[in-house]
Amino acid sequence: MPVITLEVQEWDRIVQLGTIQRLRQLKAELEEIEKTIADFERRYGMTLAELRVKGLPDDADRQAHEDFADWVACENRRKELMERISKL
């Protein structure tokens, strides 16, 4: 594979454009995750933090347990995305 030789300014511009594109992707994913989290909050009438304190009801069905696991995963992904975005 040949070595690409460019001026520093050209490399800087390439990195800048790549960063802008990546930031757009991360923000779009964050927006989708936040919509999913908002859906869970509407469905259960509370935040995940509140649900963790209150706990699932003893008679919670399989769907509620699956929702809880998905909700936790979404919250974790949101935190990760926010950290990545803040670094860009």
C-alpha positions as a Python dict, from the first residue, in 0.01 Angstrom:
ca = {
    (1, 'M'): (0, 0, 0),
    (2, 'P'): (148, 335, -98),
    (3, 'V'): (227, 599, 159),
    (4, 'I'): (13, 911, 129),
    (5, 'T'): (210, 1230, 161),
    (6, 'L'): (12, 1546, 235),
    (7, 'E'): (85, 1877, 396),
    (8, 'V'): (3, 1914, 765),
    (9, 'Q'): (-279, 2155, 684),
    (10, 'E'): (-438, 1895, 458),
    (11, 'W'): (-418, 1626, 727),
    (12, 'D'): (-563, 1872, 979),
    (13, 'R'): (-858, 1938, 747),
    (14, 'I'): (-915, 1566, 694),
    (15, 'V'): (-919, 1507, 1069),
    (16, 'Q'): (-1148, 1806, 1122),
    (17, 'L'): (-1398, 1682, 863),
    (18, 'G'): (-1385, 1330, 1005),
    (19, 'T'): (-1445, 1465, 1353),
    (20, 'I'): (-1745, 1668, 1235),
    (21, 'Q'): (-1894, 1362, 1064),
    (22, 'R'): (-1835, 1139, 1366),
    (23, 'L'): (-1990, 1399, 1595),
    (24, 'R'): (-2302, 1403, 1376),
    (25, 'Q'): (-2325, 1024, 1393),
    (26, 'L'): (-2287, 1017, 1771),
    (27, 'K'): (-2547, 1292, 1818),
    (28, 'A'): (-2793, 1110, 1592),
    (29, 'E'): (-2746, 789, 1791),
    (30, 'L'): (-2784, 982, 2117),
    (31, 'E'): (-3109, 1132, 1992),
    (32, 'E'): (-3249, 785, 1915),
    (33, 'I'): (-3138, 649, 2253),
    (34, 'E'): (-3299, 944, 2430),
    (35, 'K'): (-3627, 880, 2245),
    (36, 'T'): (-3619, 518, 2358),
    (37, 'I'): (-3549, 623, 2718),
    (38, 'A'): (-3835, 876, 2703),
    (39, 'D'): (-4065, 596, 2583),
    (40, 'F'): (-3967, 381, 2883),
    (41, 'E'): (-4020, 676, 3118),
    (42, 'R'): (-4367, 740, 2974),
    (43, 'R'): (-4458, 372, 2986),
    (44, 'Y'): (-4352, 326, 3348),
    (45, 'G'): (-4424, 679, 3472),
    (46, 'M'): (-4078, 725, 3625),
    (47, 'T'): (-3710, 748, 3551),
    (48, 'L'): (-3479, 449, 3564),
    (49, 'A'): (-3324, 586, 3885),
    (50, 'E'): (-3671, 595, 4043),
    (51, 'L'): (-3747, 244, 3920),
    (52, 'R'): (-3422, 117, 4067),
    (53, 'V'): (-3523, 258, 4406),
    (54, 'K'): (-3882, 136, 4382),
    (55, 'G'): (-3801, -194, 4210),
    (56, 'L'): (-4015, -391, 3972),
    (57, 'P'): (-4340, -520, 4122),
    (58, 'D'): (-4335, -878, 4245),
    (59, 'D'): (-4586, -968, 3975),
    (60, 'A'): (-4390, -802, 3692),
    (61, 'D'): (-4417, -997, 3371),
    (62, 'R'): (-4138, -1107, 3139),
    (63, 'Q'): (-4182, -796, 2925),
    (64, 'A'): (-4124, -568, 3223),
    (65, 'H'): (-3800, -751, 3303),
    (66, 'E'): (-3689, -729, 2940),
    (67, 'D'): (-3777, -359, 2933),
    (68, 'F'): (-3573, -304, 3248),
    (69, 'A'): (-3268, -473, 3094),
    (70, 'D'): (-3308, -274, 2771),
    (71, 'W'): (-3358, 48, 2966),
    (72, 'V'): (-3038, -10, 3163),
    (73, 'A'): (-2852, -76, 2838),
    (74, 'C'): (-2990, 245, 2685),
    (75, 'E'): (-2891, 450, 2990),
    (76, 'N'): (-2541, 303, 2977),
    (77, 'R'): (-2512, 378, 2605),
    (78, 'R'): (-2640, 733, 2659),
    (79, 'K'): (-2371, 793, 2921),
    (80, 'E'): (-2104, 652, 2688),
    (81, 'L'): (-2224, 865, 2396),
    (82, 'M'): (-2233, 1181, 2606),
    (83, 'E'): (-1876, 1117, 2721),
    (84, 'R'): (-1756, 1062, 2364),
    (85, 'I'): (-1935, 1372, 2239),
    (86, 'S'): (-1787, 1585, 2516),
    (87, 'K'): (-1437, 1473, 2412),
    (88, 'L'): (-1489, 1581, 2052),
}
